[in-house]
């Protein structure tokens, strides 16, 4: 009976510990114009929506905060622009530095080597935006974790805050 009590107590303790860890992992950061994930600073620069051409463009700056170069692998089909009605749109083009991928290229990933302390411009364009959309609210960027190959991270970068245009 005493052994059963010890086993039950240890089981409940481990169960409580593991559920606490799961709660920590499931929490996602709030939408922000500046997001730091996996040692990369994502900063919103300009979000535009052209109602006449039904095109949305989001421009961001990415900055590697490590002291060594870092390979960035963006998931092209996971990266999306989201309007104020929370409708999400796949990219029509995405460019990072001088590398550009179009949706019709059917290329899953965009690979780029981020140098330390050298900001790089990320421009995402989406077409076919809904007529009732007013603004681009946020951009969802999906990229591979630098510590675990095959694991992808989602960064949600909201619109540019008023009066804040500092690049760093």
MOSUL-V519575 format. One record per residue. N is the residue number from 1. RES is the residue in one letter. SS is DSSP state (H for helix, E for strand, C for the rest). PHI is phi as a letter, one per 30 degrees, with the letter a starting at -180 (* if undefined). Layout:
n:N res:RES ss:SS phi:PHI
n:N res:RES ss:SS phi:PHI
This chain:
n:1 res:X ss:C phi:*
n:2 res:X ss:H phi:d
n:3 res:X ss:H phi:d
n:4 res:X ss:H phi:d
n:5 res:X ss:H phi:d
n:6 res:X ss:H phi:d
n:7 res:X ss:H phi:d
n:8 res:X ss:H phi:d
n:9 res:X ss:H phi:d
n:10 res:X ss:H phi:d
n:11 res:X ss:H phi:d
n:12 res:X ss:H phi:d
n:13 res:X ss:H phi:d
n:14 res:X ss:H phi:d
n:15 res:X ss:H phi:d
n:16 res:X ss:H phi:d
n:17 res:X ss:H phi:d
n:18 res:X ss:H phi:d
n:19 res:X ss:H phi:d
n:20 res:X ss:H phi:d
n:21 res:X ss:H phi:d
n:22 res:X ss:H phi:d
n:23 res:X ss:H phi:d
n:24 res:X ss:H phi:d
n:25 res:X ss:H phi:d
n:26 res:X ss:H phi:d
n:27 res:X ss:C phi:d
n:28 res:X ss:C phi:c
n:29 res:X ss:C phi:d
n:30 res:X ss:C phi:d
n:31 res:X ss:C phi:e
n:32 res:X ss:E phi:b
n:33 res:X ss:C phi:d
n:34 res:X ss:E phi:b
n:35 res:X ss:E phi:b
n:36 res:X ss:E phi:c
n:37 res:X ss:E phi:b
n:38 res:X ss:C phi:h
n:39 res:X ss:C phi:i
n:40 res:X ss:E phi:b
n:41 res:X ss:E phi:c
n:42 res:X ss:E phi:c
n:43 res:X ss:E phi:b
n:44 res:X ss:E phi:d
n:45 res:X ss:E phi:c
n:46 res:X ss:E phi:a
n:47 res:X ss:E phi:b
n:48 res:X ss:E phi:b
n:49 res:X ss:E phi:b
n:50 res:X ss:E phi:c
n:51 res:X ss:C phi:d
n:52 res:X ss:C phi:d
n:53 res:X ss:C phi:c
n:54 res:X ss:C phi:h
n:55 res:X ss:E phi:b
n:56 res:X ss:E phi:c
n:57 res:X ss:E phi:b
n:58 res:X ss:E phi:b
n:59 res:X ss:E phi:c
n:60 res:X ss:E phi:b
n:61 res:X ss:E phi:c
n:62 res:X ss:E phi:c
n:63 res:X ss:E phi:b
n:64 res:X ss:E phi:d
n:65 res:X ss:C phi:c
n:66 res:X ss:C phi:d
n:67 res:X ss:C phi:d
n:68 res:X ss:C phi:b
n:69 res:X ss:C phi:e
n:70 res:X ss:E phi:b
n:71 res:X ss:E phi:d
n:72 res:X ss:E phi:c
n:73 res:X ss:E phi:c
n:74 res:X ss:E phi:d
n:75 res:X ss:E phi:d
n:76 res:X ss:C phi:d
n:77 res:X ss:C phi:d
n:78 res:X ss:C phi:d
n:79 res:X ss:C phi:d
n:80 res:X ss:E phi:b
n:81 res:X ss:E phi:c
n:82 res:X ss:E phi:b
n:83 res:X ss:E phi:d
n:84 res:X ss:C phi:d
n:85 res:X ss:C phi:c
n:86 res:X ss:C phi:i
n:87 res:X ss:C phi:d
n:88 res:X ss:E phi:c
n:89 res:X ss:E phi:b
n:90 res:X ss:E phi:d
n:91 res:X ss:C phi:d
n:92 res:X ss:C phi:c
n:93 res:X ss:E phi:b
n:94 res:X ss:E phi:b
n:95 res:X ss:E phi:b
n:96 res:X ss:E phi:b
n:97 res:X ss:C phi:i
n:98 res:X ss:C phi:c
n:99 res:X ss:E phi:c
n:100 res:X ss:E phi:b
n:101 res:X ss:E phi:b
n:102 res:X ss:E phi:c
n:103 res:X ss:H phi:e
n:104 res:X ss:H phi:d
n:105 res:X ss:H phi:d
n:106 res:X ss:C phi:h
n:107 res:X ss:C phi:c
n:108 res:X ss:C phi:d
n:109 res:X ss:E phi:b
n:110 res:X ss:E phi:c
n:111 res:X ss:E phi:c
n:112 res:X ss:E phi:b
n:113 res:X ss:E phi:c
n:114 res:X ss:E phi:d
n:115 res:X ss:C phi:d
n:116 res:X ss:E phi:d
n:117 res:X ss:C phi:h
n:118 res:X ss:C phi:b
n:119 res:X ss:C phi:d
n:120 res:X ss:E phi:b
n:121 res:X ss:E phi:d
n:122 res:X ss:E phi:c
n:123 res:X ss:E phi:b
n:124 res:X ss:E phi:b
n:125 res:X ss:E phi:b
n:126 res:X ss:E phi:b
n:127 res:X ss:E phi:c
n:128 res:X ss:C phi:i
n:129 res:X ss:C phi:d
n:130 res:X ss:C phi:e
n:131 res:X ss:C phi:d
n:132 res:X ss:C phi:d
n:133 res:X ss:C phi:d
n:134 res:X ss:C phi:c
n:135 res:X ss:C phi:b
n:136 res:X ss:E phi:d
n:137 res:X ss:E phi:d
n:138 res:X ss:E phi:a
n:139 res:X ss:E phi:b
n:140 res:X ss:E phi:c
n:141 res:X ss:E phi:c
n:142 res:X ss:E phi:c
n:143 res:X ss:E phi:b
n:144 res:X ss:E phi:d
n:145 res:X ss:C phi:d
n:146 res:X ss:C phi:d
n:147 res:X ss:C phi:c
n:148 res:X ss:C phi:b
n:149 res:X ss:C phi:d
n:150 res:X ss:C phi:j
n:151 res:X ss:C phi:c
n:152 res:X ss:E phi:c
n:153 res:X ss:E phi:c
n:154 res:X ss:E phi:c
n:155 res:X ss:E phi:c
n:156 res:X ss:E phi:c
n:157 res:X ss:E phi:c
n:158 res:X ss:E phi:d
n:159 res:X ss:C phi:d
n:160 res:X ss:C phi:d
n:161 res:X ss:C phi:d
n:162 res:X ss:C phi:d
n:163 res:X ss:C phi:i
n:164 res:X ss:C phi:b
n:165 res:X ss:C phi:b
n:166 res:X ss:C phi:d
n:167 res:X ss:C phi:d
n:168 res:X ss:C phi:b
